[in-house]
Amino acid sequence: MAVILTEGAANQVKKYRDDSQLGNEMFLRIGVAGGGCSGFNYTIAFDDQFDEAKDSRYEQHGVTVIVDKKSALYLDGTTVDWYHSLEKQGFTFDNPNAVKTCGCGSSFSA
């Protein structure tokens, strides 16, 4: 499995999807894009497109997660969690393939 979505992260995804009235047919797409201070940025967004030839699909805690196969190479074993504190909140990525990460946590190099 390329990406592991924790129950806390899944709950936030479902809450946002419900609050935004997106409907259950919207998938959570997690990927990697070039850029950022360390070379790659994590991407996370809702999408209703799935291409069986290009994407992998996972069901976790009631959320359908889509990862394109190129991103899966960089994300294999990554855990996506939800972090909440007084100073910040948001999704966090614990990526065992990251050689270097930046201070913001949204950029890495592999």
C-alpha positions in Angstrom: 0.0 0.0 0.0 1.5 3.3 -1.1 -0.2 5.7 1.4 -1.7 5.0 4.8 -4.5 7.4 6.0 -4.9 7.5 9.7 -8.4 7.5 11.2 -7.9 11.1 12.4 -7.0 12.2 8.9 -9.9 10.3 7.4 -12.3 12.0 9.9 -11.1 15.4 8.8 -11.4 14.5 5.1 -15.0 13.3 5.7 -15.8 16.4 7.7 -14.5 18.7 5.0 -16.2 16.7 2.2 -19.5 16.9 4.1 -19.1 20.6 5.1 -18.3 21.5 1.4 -21.2 19.2 0.2 -18.9 17.4 -2.2 -20.6 14.0 -2.0 -19.1 10.6 -1.5 -18.2 10.2 -5.2 -15.3 12.6 -4.6 -12.0 10.8 -4.0 -9.0 12.1 -2.0 -6.1 12.3 -4.4 -2.7 12.4 -2.8 0.4 12.9 -4.9 3.8 14.5 -5.4 4.7 17.5 -7.5 8.1 19.0 -8.3 8.9 22.2 -6.4 9.3 23.4 -2.9 12.5 24.1 -1.0 13.5 20.5 -0.9 12.6 19.3 -4.4 9.1 17.8 -4.1 5.8 19.0 -2.7 3.0 16.8 -1.3 -0.3 17.4 -3.0 -3.7 16.6 -1.6 -7.1 17.5 -3.1 -10.5 16.1 -4.0 -11.0 14.6 -7.4 -13.7 12.7 -9.2 -11.4 11.2 -11.9 -9.9 7.8 -11.6 -7.9 6.1 -14.4 -7.2 2.4 -13.6 -4.1 2.4 -15.9 -2.5 5.4 -14.2 -3.9 5.4 -10.6 -4.1 3.1 -7.6 -7.2 3.1 -5.4 -7.4 2.4 -1.7 -10.3 2.4 0.8 -9.3 3.5 4.3 -11.6 4.4 7.2 -14.5 5.2 4.8 -12.4 7.4 2.5 -11.3 6.4 -1.1 -7.7 7.4 -1.6 -6.3 7.8 -5.1 -2.5 7.9 -5.8 -1.1 8.2 -9.3 1.5 5.5 -10.0 4.4 7.9 -10.5 3.7 9.5 -7.1 3.3 6.1 -5.5 7.1 5.5 -6.1 7.9 8.4 -3.7 5.0 7.9 -1.3 5.3 4.1 -0.6 4.8 3.6 3.1 3.9 7.3 3.8 1.4 7.9 6.6 -0.9 10.9 6.3 -2.2 12.1 9.6 -4.1 15.2 10.9 -2.2 17.4 13.3 -4.0 20.0 15.5 -2.5 22.3 18.1 -2.9 25.9 19.3 -0.3 27.2 16.8 -1.2 25.1 13.7 -3.4 22.4 12.2 -3.3 20.4 9.0 -2.3 17.2 7.3 1.2 15.8 8.1 3.2 13.4 6.0 5.5 10.8 7.6 7.4 9.6 4.5 10.1 6.9 5.1 11.5 7.6 1.6 12.3 11.3 2.3 16.0 11.8 2.6 15.6 15.5 3.6 12.5 17.6 4.5 12.0 21.3 5.0 10.8 23.0 8.1 7.3 23.5 6.8 6.8 19.7 6.4 5.2 20.0 2.9 8.4 19.6 0.9 10.9 16.8 0.7 13.7 15.2 -1.3 14.0 11.5 -2.0 
